[in-house]
Amino acid sequence: MDLETLLSFEWGIMMPEFIILGVLTIITLLDLFMPRTQNRKILGWISFVGILAAIVSLAGLLDKDVTTILYDTFRLDSFAKAFKLILLCGGGFVMLLAISYEPKEGMKEYRGEFFYLFLAALLGGMIMTSSGDLITLYVGLELLSISSYILAGIRKNNLKSNESAMKYVVNGSLSSAITLFGMSYVFGLTGTTNLSDMRDVLMAINDSQQVYLLVIAFLMIFVGLSFKIAAAPYHMWAPDVYQGAPTPVTAFLSVVSKAAGFALIVRLILSIFASVAVNGPGSTPVLIDMEYYIAVIAAATMIIGNVVALRQTNIKRLFAYSSVAHAGYLLVAVAALSMFMFDSLWFYLVAYLFMSMGAFAIIQLITEKSDSEDLNLFAGLYKRAPWLAVAMGVLVLSLAGIPGTAGFIGKLNIITGALVREEANYVLVGIMIATTVVSYVYYFRILAQIFFKPAPERSDNLPKIKIPVGVGIVIAICVVASVVFGILPNLAFDFLQTQFYEFEDFLR
């Protein structure tokens, strides 16, 4: 590629990625040359400002038409913009939690790595949302995954953190290999790695043996990516990793990594498998034929996540299984393949961003100075910190899907989307409603500890809960957003329609 061709590309559409990459490089060099005795929190604030700058840059691109560069390997469409907005907002919240995070064993020696690894993982997720080619898509996936592996085990002197990192690496590597193997089948059948070119080739396929290979490729890719979003039965790494990882990392995996995973799943399966017909042109697409498989995975994820959560006494393990259950709810939207799929996914991920981030911020405040993460730590919180207790109550109610909260609107949209189709999946919707009711048991158990259980006798000797500025900002924004989007959901939907045009340019 000559210099003239290189300069002809419209590099401005990658400005959010360039900002994150630039800040990542700067804080890496600063960390290298700063005195060992100097506090590294300044690197976190620089990272946070960089994320804000990336959000502003993305906002300036919202009215831009679909643009591709580097021979269609990177595309900026409404889908990419919408999911990048979720990733950047989630990354900003995580950075505020990371700046304030002070575990009992300390983090002075590796505080710098904590920040730039977060930015590297965030950059990987952003590349995934805009990938128009299997190669760039996989590069983004691995950048996110490898950074997450290191973050999960960054508390080097903590045995649980070491164990979680090892389990995460083994399971993550296996899932990446399965995904890559599935992609190789598609590449072998089409002779290209570009998603748009693949779609054109696949639309002309009418050989049953080639379709059979595509079905195998779909199963491998979906199974591999199911690990990434912690969908059952590929979720077994999640509880141990969520428990052992630092709380900001747990929040990142629960929200940002999950959102990137769903963006990747939708981008891949709709670009590739919605265009090839089972019995030649004009017949049922492979994706429609495989929706029952997605529905089975969604049902299993909702049932296992909610039922196993009933037995948990560790708050982070409980939220791990809660995260598994929410992955199941999101898979219901994918399995429905209705006209509301994009809207339902985006709104639910926005709602989940706020209610989950706020909850993890409060969990970090309560547990970071303790050797325990037991649910009993929340006993009597209403007496110790009334405002914090009320905030946690609102966020838990939203996670449970109680009317008047963003979580309720999110679930309602998914259910509506699954029922508007001509062949409505009543069984899957019934399972979603039933498992949501089951989730009330463990969510209300948290509320019972906070508001009705007496504080432990030693509570008078417990240190007063001090809320750092960054954590306080996260909690306040998340609580307000969870209520506002529950009462006035049209604020989000109007923004979705005016800025992203209901993702009509997804396949353009």
VOGU-3710 file (C-alpha; in Angstrom, 3 decimals, decimal comma):
1> mdletllsfe> 0,000/0,000/0,000  1,586/3,312/-1,087  1,518/6,539/0,909  -1,041/8,192/-1,368  -3,514/5,344/-0,867  -2,871/5,362/2,871  -3,560/9,096/3,142  -6,720/8,784/1,050  -8,539/6,866/3,761  -10,960/8,775/5,966
11> wgimmpefii> -9,087/8,207/9,212  -11,417/10,511/11,133  -13,926/7,702/11,641  -11,335/5,977/13,865  -10,794/9,049/16,066  -12,314/7,454/19,237  -9,977/4,465/18,816  -6,986/6,750/18,141  -7,731/8,731/21,304  -7,866/5,604/23,461
21> lgvltiitll> -4,702/4,259/21,809  -2,901/7,588/22,291  -3,847/7,854/25,971  -2,884/4,207/26,460  0,566/4,878/24,995  1,053/8,062/27,034  0,194/6,547/30,416  2,318/3,478/29,651  5,349/5,730/29,075  4,522/7,887/32,092
31> dlfmprtqnr> 4,273/4,817/34,301  7,645/3,647/33,000  9,459/6,884/33,878  7,566/8,029/36,996  9,368/7,543/40,347  8,282/4,389/42,151  7,186/6,450/45,154  4,778/8,630/43,148  1,063/7,872/43,341  -0,212/6,341/40,099
41> kilgwisfvg> -3,792/7,512/40,528  -2,996/10,462/38,274  -2,699/7,938/35,432  -6,254/6,844/36,144  -7,550/10,390/35,915  -5,671/10,904/32,625  -7,301/7,689/31,359  -10,726/8,902/32,453  -10,248/12,219/30,633  -9,159/10,256/27,555
51> ilaaivslag> -12,366/8,190/27,676  -14,434/11,388/27,957  -12,570/12,789/24,939  -13,354/9,586/23,006  -17,062/9,953/23,897  -17,034/13,554/22,633  -15,297/12,411/19,456  -17,882/9,662/18,962  -20,688/12,174/19,489  -19,258/14,196/16,604
61> lldkdvttil> -19,538/11,132/14,355  -23,171/10,291/15,159  -24,575/12,079/12,093  -22,018/10,578/9,708  -23,220/8,132/7,048  -21,892/4,592/6,801  -18,161/4,799/6,076  -15,594/2,053/5,577  -11,816/2,231/5,353  -8,902/-0,163/4,894
71> ydtfrldsfa> -10,752/-2,114/2,209  -13,909/-2,547/4,299  -12,076/-4,068/7,268  -13,231/-1,184/9,504  -16,741/0,213/9,202  -18,542/2,952/11,054  -22,280/2,390/10,972  -25,072/3,082/13,441  -24,604/-0,321/15,079  -20,928/0,398/15,781
81> kafklillcg> -21,693/3,878/17,127  -24,442/2,652/19,446  -22,371/-0,133/20,974  -19,239/2,002/21,244  -21,279/4,459/23,278  -22,128/1,684/25,735  -18,511/0,485/25,863  -17,073/3,969/26,436  -19,609/4,878/29,127  -18,974/1,548/30,849
91> ggfvmllais> -15,213/2,068/30,505  -15,524/5,501/32,123  -17,431/4,075/35,097  -14,908/1,246/35,489  -12,027/3,722/35,442  -13,614/5,728/38,268  -13,974/2,532/40,298  -10,376/1,542/39,524  -9,007/4,921/40,657  -10,698/4,511/44,043
101> yepkegmkey> -9,985/0,798/44,449  -7,784/0,091/47,482  -7,782/-3,621/48,416  -6,502/-4,713/51,790  -3,215/-6,058/50,419  -2,635/-2,854/48,428  -1,971/-2,210/44,733  0,891/0,271/44,784  3,311/-1,899/42,801  1,021/-2,472/39,817
111> rgeffylfla> -1,416/0,437/39,906  -0,177/1,733/36,522  -0,801/-1,568/34,743  -4,305/-1,576/36,186  -5,217/1,513/34,145  -3,607/0,898/30,781  -4,768/-2,718/30,654  -8,325/-1,439/31,082  -7,791/0,900/28,126  -6,315/-1,910/26,021
121> allggmimts> -9,335/-4,124/26,729  -11,690/-1,236/25,948  -9,887/-0,608/22,648  -10,299/-4,291/21,740  -14,037/-4,091/22,358  -14,341/-0,951/20,215  -12,497/-2,620/17,330  -14,855/-5,606/17,599  -17,950/-3,430/17,137  -16,594/-1,827/13,951
131> sgdlitlyvg> -14,974/-4,862/12,366  -15,972/-5,630/8,804  -13,485/-8,446/8,437  -12,808/-11,671/10,349  -9,149/-10,751/10,884  -9,748/-7,355/12,510  -12,642/-8,864/14,408  -10,438/-11,578/15,875  -7,635/-9,103/16,664  -10,110/-7,006/18,641
141> lellsissyi> -11,441/-10,087/20,414  -7,979/-11,207/21,494  -6,929/-7,708/22,584  -9,976/-7,630/24,851  -9,478/-11,196/26,079  -5,736/-11,125/26,809  -6,000/-7,816/28,679  -8,883/-9,250/30,712  -6,864/-12,365/31,620  -4,102/-10,202/33,113
151> lagirknnlk> -6,561/-7,912/34,886  -8,306/-10,876/36,512  -5,024/-11,968/38,127  -3,483/-8,580/38,791  -3,654/-8,989/42,586  -0,466/-11,040/42,545  -0,455/-11,759/46,279  -4,054/-12,966/46,360  -4,520/-16,718/45,825  -8,140/-16,368/44,676
161> snesamkyvv> -7,061/-13,826/42,081  -4,356/-16,183/40,815  -6,825/-19,049/40,600  -9,388/-16,931/38,753  -6,817/-15,797/36,197  -5,719/-19,372/35,503  -9,297/-20,584/34,996  -10,067/-17,586/32,827  -7,004/-18,148/30,609  -7,766/-21,852/30,112
171> ngslssaitl> -11,460/-21,351/29,330  -10,867/-18,212/27,283  -8,154/-19,825/25,170  -10,389/-22,807/24,497  -13,283/-20,581/23,439  -11,028/-18,504/21,174  -9,737/-21,660/19,491  -13,275/-22,980/18,890  -14,378/-19,604/17,491  -11,359/-19,407/15,190
181> fgmsyvfglt> -11,948/-22,969/13,973  -15,535/-22,061/13,061  -14,347/-18,943/11,233  -11,861/-21,036/9,249  -14,749/-23,100/7,840  -16,484/-19,959/6,592  -13,246/-18,655/5,097  -12,653/-21,993/3,389  -16,112/-21,930/1,810  -15,992/-18,299/0,645
191> gttnlsdmrd> -12,308/-17,637/0,003  -12,461/-14,267/1,753  -12,373/-12,875/5,275  -14,412/-9,754/4,476  -17,935/-9,986/5,897  -19,564/-8,123/3,007  -17,832/-10,276/0,391  -18,719/-13,405/2,382  -22,370/-12,438/2,297  -22,307/-12,021/-1,482
201> vlmaindsqq> -20,682/-15,446/-1,970  -22,957/-17,235/0,492  -26,148/-15,904/-1,107  -25,326/-17,946/-4,221  -24,652/-21,217/-2,392  -27,112/-24,043/-3,110  -24,931/-27,088/-2,357  -26,328/-29,036/0,628  -22,860/-30,201/1,680  -21,598/-26,623/1,842
211> vyllviaflm> -24,657/-25,634/3,857  -23,909/-28,513/6,228  -20,392/-27,150/6,749  -21,850/-23,712/7,404  -24,101/-25,159/10,098  -21,020/-26,695/11,749  -19,278/-23,307/11,476  -22,281/-21,596/13,095  -22,268/-24,039/16,000  -18,532/-23,589/16,599
221> ifvglsfkia> -18,648/-19,804/16,413  -21,707/-19,566/18,644  -20,296/-22,005/21,211  -16,979/-20,150/21,271  -18,636/-16,773/21,749  -21,010/-18,215/24,364  -17,951/-18,581/26,605  -17,295/-14,853/26,214  -20,770/-13,822/27,352  -20,929/-16,517/30,080
231> aapyhmwapd> -23,922/-18,328/28,596  -24,766/-21,768/30,013  -23,450/-24,409/29,863  -20,220/-22,529/29,053  -20,441/-20,270/32,089  -18,468/-22,237/34,692  -15,498/-19,846/34,630  -17,640/-16,828/35,554  -18,308/-17,395/39,308  -14,657/-18,095/40,151
241> vyqgaptpvt> -13,339/-15,248/37,992  -15,900/-12,747/39,301  -15,048/-13,712/42,880  -11,265/-13,684/42,512  -10,841/-10,647/40,267  -10,652/-7,096/41,669  -14,127/-5,560/41,859  -13,541/-3,023/39,018  -12,427/-5,928/36,813  -15,540/-7,875/37,782
251> aflsvvskaa> -17,668/-4,868/36,806  -15,791/-4,613/33,504  -16,331/-8,283/32,669  -19,979/-8,133/33,695  -20,886/-5,099/31,590  -18,296/-3,937/29,045  -16,988/-7,349/28,008  -20,520/-8,758/27,817  -21,729/-5,855/25,646  -18,765/-6,333/23,291
261> gfalivrlil> -19,505/-10,061/23,127  -23,116/-9,497/22,116  -22,066/-6,899/19,535  -19,721/-9,489/18,045  -22,363/-12,232/18,039  -24,939/-10,049/16,282  -22,418/-8,689/13,774  -21,234/-12,182/12,834  -24,423/-14,194/12,717  -26,464/-11,587/10,849
271> sifasvavng> -23,689/-10,779/8,383  -22,850/-14,391/7,566  -25,592/-16,836/8,444  -28,656/-14,747/7,625  -27,686/-14,645/3,951  -27,364/-18,354/3,111  -30,454/-20,501/2,556  -30,766/-24,093/3,745  -32,197/-25,486/0,493  -30,968/-22,986/-2,038
281> pgstpvlidm> -32,043/-19,407/-2,870  -35,529/-18,528/-1,648  -35,670/-21,109/1,151  -35,223/-20,652/4,911  -31,911/-19,004/5,927  -29,497/-21,012/8,074  -29,901/-18,523/10,915  -33,672/-19,017/11,072  -33,139/-22,769/10,979  -30,713/-22,517/13,944
291> eyyiaviaaa> -32,795/-20,192/16,116  -34,051/-23,152/18,153  -30,470/-23,896/19,169  -30,059/-20,282/20,332  -33,373/-20,574/22,192  -32,213/-23,724/24,022  -28,994/-21,973/25,092  -31,022/-18,934/26,229  -33,410/-21,099/28,271  -30,586/-23,077/29,893
301> tmiignvval> -28,724/-19,852/30,714  -31,737/-18,261/32,393  -32,615/-21,386/34,383  -29,084/-22,255/35,543  -28,122/-18,651/36,310  -31,171/-17,910/38,433  -31,502/-21,274/40,178  -27,824/-21,604/41,170  -27,799/-17,983/42,379  -30,308/-19,006/45,066
311> rqtnikrlfa> -27,564/-20,960/46,876  -24,899/-18,255/46,850  -23,755/-16,469/49,994  -20,767/-14,659/48,442  -22,041/-11,400/46,959  -19,713/-11,454/43,926  -20,549/-15,088/43,105  -24,224/-14,205/43,436  -23,779/-11,369/40,942  -21,811/-13,717/38,677
321> yssvahagyl> -24,810/-16,032/38,383  -27,050/-12,986/38,069  -24,877/-11,901/35,121  -25,299/-15,369/33,600  -29,069/-14,994/33,910  -29,001/-11,571/32,236  -27,002/-13,065/29,366  -29,899/-15,485/28,983  -32,421/-12,626/28,804  -30,344/-10,958/26,083
331> lvavaalsmf> -30,129/-14,233/24,163  -33,941/-14,324/24,110  -33,813/-11,147/22,015  -31,249/-12,751/19,690  -33,256/-15,974/19,404  -36,439/-14,051/18,572  -34,823/-12,452/15,481  -37,650/-9,936/15,372  -37,731/-6,415/13,988  -37,193/-5,143/17,554
341> mfdslwfylv> -34,036/-7,179/18,205  -31,595/-4,278/17,873  -33,737/-1,931/19,963  -34,273/-4,544/22,687  -30,594/-5,497/22,881  -29,350/-1,916/22,960  -31,815/-0,678/25,569  -31,296/-3,693/27,826  -27,518/-3,330/27,664  -27,865/0,368/28,535
351> aylfmsmgaf> -30,122/-0,471/31,471  -27,793/-3,275/32,566  -24,829/-0,902/32,321  -26,317/1,453/34,887  -27,873/-1,024/37,308  -24,881/-3,371/37,350  -22,153/-0,705/37,508  -23,893/1,047/40,376  -24,285/-2,213/42,279  -20,609/-3,127/41,847
361> aiiqliteks> -19,582/0,356/43,003  -21,433/-0,216/46,279  -20,074/-3,769/46,581  -16,570/-2,340/46,201  -17,182/0,148/49,015  -18,479/-2,510/51,387  -16,023/-5,330/50,690  -12,644/-3,886/49,636  -11,282/-3,486/53,177  -12,652/-6,791/54,412
371> dsedlnlfag> -11,337/-10,332/54,150  -14,866/-11,450/53,397  -17,346/-10,871/50,582  -20,163/-12,568/52,435  -23,692/-11,330/51,981  -23,839/-10,725/55,741  -21,559/-7,702/55,298  -24,634/-5,843/54,039  -26,601/-6,558/57,234  -27,754/-3,330/58,822
381> lykrapwlav> -26,408/-1,143/56,006  -29,522/1,018/56,319  -28,416/2,003/59,825  -24,762/2,604/58,877  -25,268/4,433/55,565  -28,946/5,132/54,750  -28,363/6,821/51,383  -26,077/4,034/50,241  -28,695/1,482/51,300  -31,427/3,266/49,345
391> amgvlvlsla> -29,186/3,456/46,265  -28,435/-0,266/46,452  -32,135/-0,951/46,908  -33,036/0,936/43,731  -30,321/-0,830/41,718  -31,298/-4,287/42,980  -34,961/-3,616/42,172  -33,913/-2,631/38,653  -31,867/-5,828/38,280  -34,919/-7,784/39,424
401> gipgtagfig> -37,098/-6,033/36,839  -39,565/-4,322/39,158  -41,916/-1,813/37,426  -40,712/1,762/37,524  -37,104/0,824/36,801  -35,024/0,528/33,622  -34,650/-3,223/34,172  -38,417/-3,703/33,905  -38,633/-1,775/30,624  -35,685/-3,752/29,272
411> klniitgalv> -37,302/-7,106/30,035  -40,657/-5,909/28,703  -39,065/-4,927/25,386  -37,409/-8,327/25,013  -40,670/-10,145/25,788  -42,602/-7,945/23,346  -40,004/-8,519/20,634  -40,234/-12,285/21,108  -44,048/-12,232/20,825  -44,566/-9,940/17,833
421> reeanyvlvg> -43,316/-12,532/15,376  -45,798/-14,634/13,472  -44,309/-17,742/15,101  -44,017/-16,367/18,628  -41,858/-18,379/21,022  -44,260/-18,630/23,950  -42,198/-21,298/25,697  -39,069/-19,153/25,783  -41,019/-16,121/26,982  -42,670/-18,248/29,670
431> imiattvvsy> -39,264/-19,440/30,879  -38,014/-15,849/30,964  -40,966/-14,711/33,067  -40,704/-17,704/35,410  -36,960/-17,313/35,955  -37,399/-13,581/36,540  -39,793/-14,443/39,359  -37,210/-16,909/40,726  -34,613/-14,123/40,708  -36,756/-12,125/43,143
441> vyyfrilaqi> -35,767/-14,608/45,860  -32,043/-13,856/45,836  -32,415/-10,168/44,965  -34,840/-9,655/47,826  -32,457/-11,563/50,092  -29,968/-8,758/49,483  -32,640/-6,179/50,341  -33,556/-8,129/53,473  -29,933/-7,972/54,648  -29,747/-4,239/53,982
451> ffkpapersd> -33,046/-3,102/55,466  -34,311/-5,773/57,873  -31,367/-7,719/59,277  -29,762/-6,225/62,364  -26,196/-5,055/62,044  -23,570/-7,355/63,590  -22,651/-6,646/67,198  -19,223/-5,443/66,147  -20,744/-2,857/63,800  -19,879/-0,034/66,219
461> nlpkikipvg> -16,210/-0,838/65,672  -16,488/-0,927/61,886  -14,896/2,019/60,064  -17,253/4,630/58,716  -17,984/4,110/55,029  -16,210/6,852/53,108  -17,434/7,356/49,562  -14,651/8,525/47,201  -15,642/11,179/44,675  -15,340/8,841/41,686
471> vgiviaicvv> -17,399/6,069/43,244  -20,000/8,588/44,415  -20,359/9,911/40,845  -20,854/6,376/39,507  -23,491/5,525/42,112  -25,402/8,786/41,639  -25,500/8,566/37,836  -26,466/4,888/37,857  -29,302/5,309/40,361  -30,748/8,345/38,576
481> asvvfgilpn> -30,498/6,670/35,154  -32,097/3,436/36,425  -35,109/5,418/37,648  -35,352/7,904/34,765  -35,179/5,224/32,049  -37,744/3,215/33,989  -40,223/6,107/34,147  -39,328/7,852/30,866  -37,964/5,121/28,570  -38,795/7,218/25,505
491> lafdflqtqf> -35,745/9,348/26,278  -33,552/6,391/25,319  -35,743/5,172/22,444  -36,050/8,630/20,891  -32,275/8,970/21,048  -31,943/5,528/19,462  -34,257/6,396/16,588  -32,963/9,905/15,889  -29,254/9,087/16,134  -29,063/5,476/14,960
501> yefedflr> -32,138/5,219/12,717  -33,011/1,813/14,181  -29,806/0,361/12,644  -31,252/0,342/9,136  -27,733/0,626/7,674  -26,444/-2,543/9,379  -26,090/-4,551/6,164  -25,596/-1,640/3,793
//
